[in-house]
Amino acid sequence: MSRRGNCHDNAVAESFFQLLKRERIRLKIYSTRQDARADDFDYIEMFYNPKRRRGFSKQLSPVEFEKR
């Protein structure tokens, strides 16, 4: 992290967590904390990571990149 007040320090993390809250967490009511953690893990590992596009791999998802 760089100096205090640099708005670009956490831009990637803040963008991800905003997306997670908007698409998953606010749409459900969890009975336990463990249910919430399991659902978050499912979203991240089964949906978000395999399908999101990355700039360094010519806009391919990680799954598509590994296939090539």
mmJSON file of the N, C-alpha and C atoms, coordinates in Angstrom:
{"data_MODEL":{"atom_site":{
"group_PDB":["ATOM","ATOM","ATOM","ATOM","ATOM","ATOM","ATOM","ATOM","ATOM","ATOM","ATOM","ATOM","ATOM","ATOM","ATOM","ATOM","ATOM","ATOM","ATOM","ATOM","ATOM","ATOM","ATOM","ATOM","ATOM","ATOM","ATOM","ATOM","ATOM","ATOM","ATOM","ATOM","ATOM","ATOM","ATOM","ATOM","ATOM","ATOM","ATOM","ATOM","ATOM","ATOM","ATOM","ATOM","ATOM","ATOM","ATOM","ATOM","ATOM","ATOM","ATOM","ATOM","ATOM","ATOM","ATOM","ATOM","ATOM","ATOM","ATOM","ATOM","ATOM","ATOM","ATOM","ATOM","ATOM","ATOM","ATOM","ATOM","ATOM","ATOM","ATOM","ATOM","ATOM","ATOM","ATOM","ATOM","ATOM","ATOM","ATOM","ATOM","ATOM","ATOM","ATOM","ATOM","ATOM","ATOM","ATOM","ATOM","ATOM","ATOM","ATOM","ATOM","ATOM","ATOM","ATOM","ATOM","ATOM","ATOM","ATOM","ATOM","ATOM","ATOM","ATOM","ATOM","ATOM","ATOM","ATOM","ATOM","ATOM","ATOM","ATOM","ATOM","ATOM","ATOM","ATOM","ATOM","ATOM","ATOM","ATOM","ATOM","ATOM","ATOM","ATOM","ATOM","ATOM","ATOM","ATOM","ATOM","ATOM","ATOM","ATOM","ATOM","ATOM","ATOM","ATOM","ATOM","ATOM","ATOM","ATOM","ATOM","ATOM","ATOM","ATOM","ATOM","ATOM","ATOM","ATOM","ATOM","ATOM","ATOM","ATOM","ATOM","ATOM","ATOM","ATOM","ATOM","ATOM","ATOM","ATOM","ATOM","ATOM","ATOM","ATOM","ATOM","ATOM","ATOM","ATOM","ATOM","ATOM","ATOM","ATOM","ATOM","ATOM","ATOM","ATOM","ATOM","ATOM","ATOM","ATOM","ATOM","ATOM","ATOM","ATOM","ATOM","ATOM","ATOM","ATOM","ATOM","ATOM","ATOM","ATOM","ATOM","ATOM","ATOM","ATOM","ATOM","ATOM","ATOM","ATOM","ATOM","ATOM","ATOM","ATOM","ATOM"],
"id":[1,2,3,4,5,6,7,8,9,10,11,12,13,14,15,16,17,18,19,20,21,22,23,24,25,26,27,28,29,30,31,32,33,34,35,36,37,38,39,40,41,42,43,44,45,46,47,48,49,50,51,52,53,54,55,56,57,58,59,60,61,62,63,64,65,66,67,68,69,70,71,72,73,74,75,76,77,78,79,80,81,82,83,84,85,86,87,88,89,90,91,92,93,94,95,96,97,98,99,100,101,102,103,104,105,106,107,108,109,110,111,112,113,114,115,116,117,118,119,120,121,122,123,124,125,126,127,128,129,130,131,132,133,134,135,136,137,138,139,140,141,142,143,144,145,146,147,148,149,150,151,152,153,154,155,156,157,158,159,160,161,162,163,164,165,166,167,168,169,170,171,172,173,174,175,176,177,178,179,180,181,182,183,184,185,186,187,188,189,190,191,192,193,194,195,196,197,198,199,200,201,202,203,204],
"type_symbol":["N","C","C","N","C","C","N","C","C","N","C","C","N","C","C","N","C","C","N","C","C","N","C","C","N","C","C","N","C","C","N","C","C","N","C","C","N","C","C","N","C","C","N","C","C","N","C","C","N","C","C","N","C","C","N","C","C","N","C","C","N","C","C","N","C","C","N","C","C","N","C","C","N","C","C","N","C","C","N","C","C","N","C","C","N","C","C","N","C","C","N","C","C","N","C","C","N","C","C","N","C","C","N","C","C","N","C","C","N","C","C","N","C","C","N","C","C","N","C","C","N","C","C","N","C","C","N","C","C","N","C","C","N","C","C","N","C","C","N","C","C","N","C","C","N","C","C","N","C","C","N","C","C","N","C","C","N","C","C","N","C","C","N","C","C","N","C","C","N","C","C","N","C","C","N","C","C","N","C","C","N","C","C","N","C","C","N","C","C","N","C","C","N","C","C","N","C","C","N","C","C","N","C","C"],
"label_atom_id":["N","CA","C","N","CA","C","N","CA","C","N","CA","C","N","CA","C","N","CA","C","N","CA","C","N","CA","C","N","CA","C","N","CA","C","N","CA","C","N","CA","C","N","CA","C","N","CA","C","N","CA","C","N","CA","C","N","CA","C","N","CA","C","N","CA","C","N","CA","C","N","CA","C","N","CA","C","N","CA","C","N","CA","C","N","CA","C","N","CA","C","N","CA","C","N","CA","C","N","CA","C","N","CA","C","N","CA","C","N","CA","C","N","CA","C","N","CA","C","N","CA","C","N","CA","C","N","CA","C","N","CA","C","N","CA","C","N","CA","C","N","CA","C","N","CA","C","N","CA","C","N","CA","C","N","CA","C","N","CA","C","N","CA","C","N","CA","C","N","CA","C","N","CA","C","N","CA","C","N","CA","C","N","CA","C","N","CA","C","N","CA","C","N","CA","C","N","CA","C","N","CA","C","N","CA","C","N","CA","C","N","CA","C","N","CA","C","N","CA","C","N","CA","C","N","CA","C","N","CA","C","N","CA","C","N","CA","C"],
"label_alt_id":[null,null,null,null,null,null,null,null,null,null,null,null,null,null,null,null,null,null,null,null,null,null,null,null,null,null,null,null,null,null,null,null,null,null,null,null,null,null,null,null,null,null,null,null,null,null,null,null,null,null,null,null,null,null,null,null,null,null,null,null,null,null,null,null,null,null,null,null,null,null,null,null,null,null,null,null,null,null,null,null,null,null,null,null,null,null,null,null,null,null,null,null,null,null,null,null,null,null,null,null,null,null,null,null,null,null,null,null,null,null,null,null,null,null,null,null,null,null,null,null,null,null,null,null,null,null,null,null,null,null,null,null,null,null,null,null,null,null,null,null,null,null,null,null,null,null,null,null,null,null,null,null,null,null,null,null,null,null,null,null,null,null,null,null,null,null,null,null,null,null,null,null,null,null,null,null,null,null,null,null,null,null,null,null,null,null,null,null,null,null,null,null,null,null,null,null,null,null,null,null,null,null,null,null],
"label_comp_id":["MET","MET","MET","SER","SER","SER","ARG","ARG","ARG","ARG","ARG","ARG","GLY","GLY","GLY","ASN","ASN","ASN","CYS","CYS","CYS","HIS","HIS","HIS","ASP","ASP","ASP","ASN","ASN","ASN","ALA","ALA","ALA","VAL","VAL","VAL","ALA","ALA","ALA","GLU","GLU","GLU","SER","SER","SER","PHE","PHE","PHE","PHE","PHE","PHE","GLN","GLN","GLN","LEU","LEU","LEU","LEU","LEU","LEU","LYS","LYS","LYS","ARG","ARG","ARG","GLU","GLU","GLU","ARG","ARG","ARG","ILE","ILE","ILE","ARG","ARG","ARG","LEU","LEU","LEU","LYS","LYS","LYS","ILE","ILE","ILE","TYR","TYR","TYR","SER","SER","SER","THR","THR","THR","ARG","ARG","ARG","GLN","GLN","GLN","ASP","ASP","ASP","ALA","ALA","ALA","ARG","ARG","ARG","ALA","ALA","ALA","ASP","ASP","ASP","ASP","ASP","ASP","PHE","PHE","PHE","ASP","ASP","ASP","TYR","TYR","TYR","ILE","ILE","ILE","GLU","GLU","GLU","MET","MET","MET","PHE","PHE","PHE","TYR","TYR","TYR","ASN","ASN","ASN","PRO","PRO","PRO","LYS","LYS","LYS","ARG","ARG","ARG","ARG","ARG","ARG","ARG","ARG","ARG","GLY","GLY","GLY","PHE","PHE","PHE","SER","SER","SER","LYS","LYS","LYS","GLN","GLN","GLN","LEU","LEU","LEU","SER","SER","SER","PRO","PRO","PRO","VAL","VAL","VAL","GLU","GLU","GLU","PHE","PHE","PHE","GLU","GLU","GLU","LYS","LYS","LYS","ARG","ARG","ARG"],
"label_asym_id":["A","A","A","A","A","A","A","A","A","A","A","A","A","A","A","A","A","A","A","A","A","A","A","A","A","A","A","A","A","A","A","A","A","A","A","A","A","A","A","A","A","A","A","A","A","A","A","A","A","A","A","A","A","A","A","A","A","A","A","A","A","A","A","A","A","A","A","A","A","A","A","A","A","A","A","A","A","A","A","A","A","A","A","A","A","A","A","A","A","A","A","A","A","A","A","A","A","A","A","A","A","A","A","A","A","A","A","A","A","A","A","A","A","A","A","A","A","A","A","A","A","A","A","A","A","A","A","A","A","A","A","A","A","A","A","A","A","A","A","A","A","A","A","A","A","A","A","A","A","A","A","A","A","A","A","A","A","A","A","A","A","A","A","A","A","A","A","A","A","A","A","A","A","A","A","A","A","A","A","A","A","A","A","A","A","A","A","A","A","A","A","A","A","A","A","A","A","A","A","A","A","A","A","A"],
"label_entity_id":["1","1","1","1","1","1","1","1","1","1","1","1","1","1","1","1","1","1","1","1","1","1","1","1","1","1","1","1","1","1","1","1","1","1","1","1","1","1","1","1","1","1","1","1","1","1","1","1","1","1","1","1","1","1","1","1","1","1","1","1","1","1","1","1","1","1","1","1","1","1","1","1","1","1","1","1","1","1","1","1","1","1","1","1","1","1","1","1","1","1","1","1","1","1","1","1","1","1","1","1","1","1","1","1","1","1","1","1","1","1","1","1","1","1","1","1","1","1","1","1","1","1","1","1","1","1","1","1","1","1","1","1","1","1","1","1","1","1","1","1","1","1","1","1","1","1","1","1","1","1","1","1","1","1","1","1","1","1","1","1","1","1","1","1","1","1","1","1","1","1","1","1","1","1","1","1","1","1","1","1","1","1","1","1","1","1","1","1","1","1","1","1","1","1","1","1","1","1","1","1","1","1","1","1"],
"label_seq_id":[1,1,1,2,2,2,3,3,3,4,4,4,5,5,5,6,6,6,7,7,7,8,8,8,9,9,9,10,10,10,11,11,11,12,12,12,13,13,13,14,14,14,15,15,15,16,16,16,17,17,17,18,18,18,19,19,19,20,20,20,21,21,21,22,22,22,23,23,23,24,24,24,25,25,25,26,26,26,27,27,27,28,28,28,29,29,29,30,30,30,31,31,31,32,32,32,33,33,33,34,34,34,35,35,35,36,36,36,37,37,37,38,38,38,39,39,39,40,40,40,41,41,41,42,42,42,43,43,43,44,44,44,45,45,45,46,46,46,47,47,47,48,48,48,49,49,49,50,50,50,51,51,51,52,52,52,53,53,53,54,54,54,55,55,55,56,56,56,57,57,57,58,58,58,59,59,59,60,60,60,61,61,61,62,62,62,63,63,63,64,64,64,65,65,65,66,66,66,67,67,67,68,68,68],
"pdbx_PDB_ins_code":[null,null,null,null,null,null,null,null,null,null,null,null,null,null,null,null,null,null,null,null,null,null,null,null,null,null,null,null,null,null,null,null,null,null,null,null,null,null,null,null,null,null,null,null,null,null,null,null,null,null,null,null,null,null,null,null,null,null,null,null,null,null,null,null,null,null,null,null,null,null,null,null,null,null,null,null,null,null,null,null,null,null,null,null,null,null,null,null,null,null,null,null,null,null,null,null,null,null,null,null,null,null,null,null,null,null,null,null,null,null,null,null,null,null,null,null,null,null,null,null,null,null,null,null,null,null,null,null,null,null,null,null,null,null,null,null,null,null,null,null,null,null,null,null,null,null,null,null,null,null,null,null,null,null,null,null,null,null,null,null,null,null,null,null,null,null,null,null,null,null,null,null,null,null,null,null,null,null,null,null,null,null,null,null,null,null,null,null,null,null,null,null,null,null,null,null,null,null,null,null,null,null,null,null],
"Cartn_x":[0.847,0.0,0.887,0.439,1.202,0.688,0.967,0.648,-0.861,-1.188,-2.578,-3.268,-4.5,-5.27,-5.178,-4.369,-4.266,-5.479,-6.367,-7.647,-7.519,-6.383,-6.229,-5.63,-5.355,-4.755,-5.639,-6.887,-7.788,-8.864,-8.637,-9.674,-10.147,-9.253,-9.639,-10.44,-9.963,-10.664,-12.028,-12.097,-13.364,-14.353,-13.885,-14.752,-15.299,-14.438,-14.89,-15.916,-15.644,-16.564,-17.883,-17.864,-19.098,-19.922,-19.269,-19.948,-20.505,-19.731,-20.176,-21.415,-21.401,-22.548,-23.771,-23.59,-24.705,-25.317,-24.494,-25.005,-25.367,-24.864,-25.07,-25.58,-24.852,-25.132,-26.449,-26.723,-27.945,-29.207,-29.063,-30.231,-30.685,-29.914,-30.219,-30.208,-30.903,-30.864,-30.283,-29.181,-28.487,-28.882,-29.067,-29.451,-28.248,-27.083,-25.873,-24.714,-23.686,-22.489,-21.813,-21.876,-21.287,-21.998,-23.308,-24.043,-23.597,-23.393,-22.941,-21.545,-20.651,-19.292,-19.299,-20.105,-20.179,-20.73,-21.737,-22.316,-21.326,-20.59,-19.563,-18.473,-18.035,-17.026,-17.531,-18.77,-19.365,-19.389,-19.782,-19.824,-18.435,-17.463,-16.118,-15.455,-15.461,-14.712,-15.441,-16.76,-17.494,-18.05,-18.216,-18.786,-17.812,-17.361,-16.585,-15.215,-14.419,-13.057,-12.997,-13.772,-13.645,-14.141,-15.068,-15.702,-15.226,-14.641,-14.269,-13.11,-13.103,-12.076,-10.917,-9.703,-8.514,-7.746,-7.241,-6.555,-5.248,-4.481,-3.165,-3.263,-4.415,-4.559,-5.426,-5.328,-6.059,-7.567,-8.078,-9.505,-10.106,-9.32,-9.816,-10.068,-11.029,-11.239,-10.12,-9.88,-8.822,-9.017,-10.266,-10.538,-10.177,-10.578,-10.252,-8.751,-8.083,-6.635,-5.898,-6.332,-5.694,-5.924,-7.065,-7.35,-6.404,-5.953,-5.064,-3.694],
"Cartn_y":[-1.179,0.0,1.235,2.231,3.47,4.429,5.667,6.64,6.789,7.335,7.544,8.505,8.187,9.057,8.721,7.738,7.349,6.478,7.005,6.328,5.069,4.838,3.671,2.464,2.579,1.468,0.228,0.402,-0.732,-0.783,-0.182,-0.089,-1.459,-2.382,-3.722,-4.457,-4.426,-5.11,-4.48,-3.171,-2.494,-2.788,-2.853,-3.176,-4.592,-5.532,-6.911,-7.032,-6.459,-6.609,-5.891,-4.801,-4.12,-5.025,-5.689,-6.616,-7.812,-8.354,-9.48,-9.112,-7.958,-7.521,-7.306,-6.675,-6.364,-7.62,-8.562,-9.728,-10.907,-10.965,-12.168,-11.91,-11.161,-11.066,-10.359,-9.257,-8.498,-9.178,-10.2,-10.891,-12.057,-12.408,-13.578,-13.233,-14.065,-13.987,-15.315,-15.25,-16.449,-16.765,-18.049,-18.447,-18.502,-18.848,-18.895,-18.253,-17.93,-17.366,-18.387,-19.659,-20.72,-20.829,-20.662,-20.67,-19.512,-18.355,-17.196,-17.427,-17.974,-18.26,-19.28,-20.325,-21.348,-20.759,-19.908,-19.286,-18.33,-17.579,-16.685,-17.477,-18.572,-19.422,-19.968,-20.414,-20.946,-19.879,-18.667,-17.584,-17.279,-17.176,-16.786,-17.89,-19.102,-20.19,-20.844,-20.858,-21.559,-20.63,-19.347,-18.434,-17.322,-16.551,-15.349,-15.658,-16.458,-16.726,-17.416,-18.462,-19.125,-18.294,-17.355,-16.668,-15.246,-14.606,-13.207,-13.093,-12.034,-11.793,-11.042,-11.321,-10.672,-9.992,-8.817,-8.019,-8.609,-9.235,-9.736,-10.961,-11.614,-12.821,-12.568,-11.352,-10.965,-11.142,-10.734,-10.755,-12.153,-13.157,-14.518,-14.817,-15.675,-16.107,-17.073,-17.302,-18.241,-19.645,-20.106,-21.434,-21.477,-20.45,-20.39,-20.286,-19.51,-19.343,-20.656,-21.421,-22.695,-23.725,-23.656,-24.593,-24.392,-23.163,-22.861,-23.198],
"Cartn_z":[0.0,0.0,0.0,-0.683,-0.721,0.349,0.18,1.222,1.446,2.564,2.956,1.986,1.647,0.784,-0.692,-1.054,-2.454,-2.784,-3.585,-3.823,-4.67,-5.294,-6.159,-5.446,-4.165,-3.427,-3.436,-3.11,-2.95,-4.019,-5.154,-6.178,-6.637,-6.828,-7.299,-6.237,-5.014,-3.925,-3.662,-3.66,-3.422,-4.533,-5.763,-6.888,-6.747,-6.384,-6.219,-5.112,-3.94,-2.821,-3.075,-3.813,-4.188,-5.098,-6.037,-6.931,-6.159,-5.246,-4.425,-3.617,-3.002,-2.211,-3.09,-4.236,-5.116,-5.727,-6.163,-6.869,-5.974,-4.768,-3.978,-2.567,-1.784,-0.352,-0.057,-0.735,-0.446,-0.952,-1.767,-2.313,-1.436,-0.418,0.396,1.879,2.645,4.098,4.575,5.286,5.741,7.176,7.448,8.802,9.743,9.199,10.025,9.271,10.017,9.412,8.498,8.881,8.062,6.705,6.691,5.427,4.529,5.137,4.37,3.805,4.605,4.126,2.991,3.132,2.088,0.792,0.9,-0.282,-0.941,-0.141,-0.693,-1.405,-0.796,-1.415,-2.747,-2.772,-3.998,-5.089,-4.73,-5.712,-6.261,-5.389,-5.812,-6.622,-6.115,-6.751,-7.918,-7.894,-8.939,-10.011,-9.699,-10.679,-11.075,-10.103,-10.406,-10.994,-10.336,-10.807,-12.165,-12.427,-13.727,-14.899,-14.676,-15.797,-16.036,-15.04,-15.229,-16.205,-16.945,-17.951,-17.303,-17.764,-17.207,-18.317,-18.023,-19.025,-19.503,-18.623,-19.031,-19.924,-19.974,-20.796,-22.026,-22.556,-23.772,-23.614,-22.471,-22.151,-22.169,-21.831,-21.697,-20.232,-19.972,-18.593,-18.223,-16.942,-16.55,-17.131,-17.213,-17.762,-19.244,-20.0,-21.431,-21.644,-20.802,-20.914,-20.678,-19.681,-19.376,-20.487,-21.166,-22.245,-23.427,-23.623,-24.747,-24.376],
"occupancy":[1.0,1.0,1.0,1.0,1.0,1.0,1.0,1.0,1.0,1.0,1.0,1.0,1.0,1.0,1.0,1.0,1.0,1.0,1.0,1.0,1.0,1.0,1.0,1.0,1.0,1.0,1.0,1.0,1.0,1.0,1.0,1.0,1.0,1.0,1.0,1.0,1.0,1.0,1.0,1.0,1.0,1.0,1.0,1.0,1.0,1.0,1.0,1.0,1.0,1.0,1.0,1.0,1.0,1.0,1.0,1.0,1.0,1.0,1.0,1.0,1.0,1.0,1.0,1.0,1.0,1.0,1.0,1.0,1.0,1.0,1.0,1.0,1.0,1.0,1.0,1.0,1.0,1.0,1.0,1.0,1.0,1.0,1.0,1.0,1.0,1.0,1.0,1.0,1.0,1.0,1.0,1.0,1.0,1.0,1.0,1.0,1.0,1.0,1.0,1.0,1.0,1.0,1.0,1.0,1.0,1.0,1.0,1.0,1.0,1.0,1.0,1.0,1.0,1.0,1.0,1.0,1.0,1.0,1.0,1.0,1.0,1.0,1.0,1.0,1.0,1.0,1.0,1.0,1.0,1.0,1.0,1.0,1.0,1.0,1.0,1.0,1.0,1.0,1.0,1.0,1.0,1.0,1.0,1.0,1.0,1.0,1.0,1.0,1.0,1.0,1.0,1.0,1.0,1.0,1.0,1.0,1.0,1.0,1.0,1.0,1.0,1.0,1.0,1.0,1.0,1.0,1.0,1.0,1.0,1.0,1.0,1.0,1.0,1.0,1.0,1.0,1.0,1.0,1.0,1.0,1.0,1.0,1.0,1.0,1.0,1.0,1.0,1.0,1.0,1.0,1.0,1.0,1.0,1.0,1.0,1.0,1.0,1.0,1.0,1.0,1.0,1.0,1.0,1.0],
"B_iso_or_equiv":[0.0,0.0,0.0,0.0,0.0,0.0,0.0,0.0,0.0,0.0,0.0,0.0,0.0,0.0,0.0,0.0,0.0,0.0,0.0,0.0,0.0,0.0,0.0,0.0,0.0,0.0,0.0,0.0,0.0,0.0,0.0,0.0,0.0,0.0,0.0,0.0,0.0,0.0,0.0,0.0,0.0,0.0,0.0,0.0,0.0,0.0,0.0,0.0,0.0,0.0,0.0,0.0,0.0,0.0,0.0,0.0,0.0,0.0,0.0,0.0,0.0,0.0,0.0,0.0,0.0,0.0,0.0,0.0,0.0,0.0,0.0,0.0,0.0,0.0,0.0,0.0,0.0,0.0,0.0,0.0,0.0,0.0,0.0,0.0,0.0,0.0,0.0,0.0,0.0,0.0,0.0,0.0,0.0,0.0,0.0,0.0,0.0,0.0,0.0,0.0,0.0,0.0,0.0,0.0,0.0,0.0,0.0,0.0,0.0,0.0,0.0,0.0,0.0,0.0,0.0,0.0,0.0,0.0,0.0,0.0,0.0,0.0,0.0,0.0,0.0,0.0,0.0,0.0,0.0,0.0,0.0,0.0,0.0,0.0,0.0,0.0,0.0,0.0,0.0,0.0,0.0,0.0,0.0,0.0,0.0,0.0,0.0,0.0,0.0,0.0,0.0,0.0,0.0,0.0,0.0,0.0,0.0,0.0,0.0,0.0,0.0,0.0,0.0,0.0,0.0,0.0,0.0,0.0,0.0,0.0,0.0,0.0,0.0,0.0,0.0,0.0,0.0,0.0,0.0,0.0,0.0,0.0,0.0,0.0,0.0,0.0,0.0,0.0,0.0,0.0,0.0,0.0,0.0,0.0,0.0,0.0,0.0,0.0,0.0,0.0,0.0,0.0,0.0,0.0],
"pdbx_formal_charge":[null,null,null,null,null,null,null,null,null,null,null,null,null,null,null,null,null,null,null,null,null,null,null,null,null,null,null,null,null,null,null,null,null,null,null,null,null,null,null,null,null,null,null,null,null,null,null,null,null,null,null,null,null,null,null,null,null,null,null,null,null,null,null,null,null,null,null,null,null,null,null,null,null,null,null,null,null,null,null,null,null,null,null,null,null,null,null,null,null,null,null,null,null,null,null,null,null,null,null,null,null,null,null,null,null,null,null,null,null,null,null,null,null,null,null,null,null,null,null,null,null,null,null,null,null,null,null,null,null,null,null,null,null,null,null,null,null,null,null,null,null,null,null,null,null,null,null,null,null,null,null,null,null,null,null,null,null,null,null,null,null,null,null,null,null,null,null,null,null,null,null,null,null,null,null,null,null,null,null,null,null,null,null,null,null,null,null,null,null,null,null,null,null,null,null,null,null,null,null,null,null,null,null,null],
"auth_seq_id":[1,1,1,2,2,2,3,3,3,4,4,4,5,5,5,6,6,6,7,7,7,8,8,8,9,9,9,10,10,10,11,11,11,12,12,12,13,13,13,14,14,14,15,15,15,16,16,16,17,17,17,18,18,18,19,19,19,20,20,20,21,21,21,22,22,22,23,23,23,24,24,24,25,25,25,26,26,26,27,27,27,28,28,28,29,29,29,30,30,30,31,31,31,32,32,32,33,33,33,34,34,34,35,35,35,36,36,36,37,37,37,38,38,38,39,39,39,40,40,40,41,41,41,42,42,42,43,43,43,44,44,44,45,45,45,46,46,46,47,47,47,48,48,48,49,49,49,50,50,50,51,51,51,52,52,52,53,53,53,54,54,54,55,55,55,56,56,56,57,57,57,58,58,58,59,59,59,60,60,60,61,61,61,62,62,62,63,63,63,64,64,64,65,65,65,66,66,66,67,67,67,68,68,68],
"auth_comp_id":["MET","MET","MET","SER","SER","SER","ARG","ARG","ARG","ARG","ARG","ARG","GLY","GLY","GLY","ASN","ASN","ASN","CYS","CYS","CYS","HIS","HIS","HIS","ASP","ASP","ASP","ASN","ASN","ASN","ALA","ALA","ALA","VAL","VAL","VAL","ALA","ALA","ALA","GLU","GLU","GLU","SER","SER","SER","PHE","PHE","PHE","PHE","PHE","PHE","GLN","GLN","GLN","LEU","LEU","LEU","LEU","LEU","LEU","LYS","LYS","LYS","ARG","ARG","ARG","GLU","GLU","GLU","ARG","ARG","ARG","ILE","ILE","ILE","ARG","ARG","ARG","LEU","LEU","LEU","LYS","LYS","LYS","ILE","ILE","ILE","TYR","TYR","TYR","SER","SER","SER","THR","THR","THR","ARG","ARG","ARG","GLN","GLN","GLN","ASP","ASP","ASP","ALA","ALA","ALA","ARG","ARG","ARG","ALA","ALA","ALA","ASP","ASP","ASP","ASP","ASP","ASP","PHE","PHE","PHE","ASP","ASP","ASP","TYR","TYR","TYR","ILE","ILE","ILE","GLU","GLU","GLU","MET","MET","MET","PHE","PHE","PHE","TYR","TYR","TYR","ASN","ASN","ASN","PRO","PRO","PRO","LYS","LYS","LYS","ARG","ARG","ARG","ARG","ARG","ARG","ARG","ARG","ARG","GLY","GLY","GLY","PHE","PHE","PHE","SER","SER","SER","LYS","LYS","LYS","GLN","GLN","GLN","LEU","LEU","LEU","SER","SER","SER","PRO","PRO","PRO","VAL","VAL","VAL","GLU","GLU","GLU","PHE","PHE","PHE","GLU","GLU","GLU","LYS","LYS","LYS","ARG","ARG","ARG"],
"auth_asym_id":["A","A","A","A","A","A","A","A","A","A","A","A","A","A","A","A","A","A","A","A","A","A","A","A","A","A","A","A","A","A","A","A","A","A","A","A","A","A","A","A","A","A","A","A","A","A","A","A","A","A","A","A","A","A","A","A","A","A","A","A","A","A","A","A","A","A","A","A","A","A","A","A","A","A","A","A","A","A","A","A","A","A","A","A","A","A","A","A","A","A","A","A","A","A","A","A","A","A","A","A","A","A","A","A","A","A","A","A","A","A","A","A","A","A","A","A","A","A","A","A","A","A","A","A","A","A","A","A","A","A","A","A","A","A","A","A","A","A","A","A","A","A","A","A","A","A","A","A","A","A","A","A","A","A","A","A","A","A","A","A","A","A","A","A","A","A","A","A","A","A","A","A","A","A","A","A","A","A","A","A","A","A","A","A","A","A","A","A","A","A","A","A","A","A","A","A","A","A","A","A","A","A","A","A"],
"auth_atom_id":["N","CA","C","N","CA","C","N","CA","C","N","CA","C","N","CA","C","N","CA","C","N","CA","C","N","CA","C","N","CA","C","N","CA","C","N","CA","C","N","CA","C","N","CA","C","N","CA","C","N","CA","C","N","CA","C","N","CA","C","N","CA","C","N","CA","C","N","CA","C","N","CA","C","N","CA","C","N","CA","C","N","CA","C","N","CA","C","N","CA","C","N","CA","C","N","CA","C","N","CA","C","N","CA","C","N","CA","C","N","CA","C","N","CA","C","N","CA","C","N","CA","C","N","CA","C","N","CA","C","N","CA","C","N","CA","C","N","CA","C","N","CA","C","N","CA","C","N","CA","C","N","CA","C","N","CA","C","N","CA","C","N","CA","C","N","CA","C","N","CA","C","N","CA","C","N","CA","C","N","CA","C","N","CA","C","N","CA","C","N","CA","C","N","CA","C","N","CA","C","N","CA","C","N","CA","C","N","CA","C","N","CA","C","N","CA","C","N","CA","C","N","CA","C","N","CA","C","N","CA","C","N","CA","C","N","CA","C"],
"pdbx_PDB_model_num":[1,1,1,1,1,1,1,1,1,1,1,1,1,1,1,1,1,1,1,1,1,1,1,1,1,1,1,1,1,1,1,1,1,1,1,1,1,1,1,1,1,1,1,1,1,1,1,1,1,1,1,1,1,1,1,1,1,1,1,1,1,1,1,1,1,1,1,1,1,1,1,1,1,1,1,1,1,1,1,1,1,1,1,1,1,1,1,1,1,1,1,1,1,1,1,1,1,1,1,1,1,1,1,1,1,1,1,1,1,1,1,1,1,1,1,1,1,1,1,1,1,1,1,1,1,1,1,1,1,1,1,1,1,1,1,1,1,1,1,1,1,1,1,1,1,1,1,1,1,1,1,1,1,1,1,1,1,1,1,1,1,1,1,1,1,1,1,1,1,1,1,1,1,1,1,1,1,1,1,1,1,1,1,1,1,1,1,1,1,1,1,1,1,1,1,1,1,1,1,1,1,1,1,1]
}}}
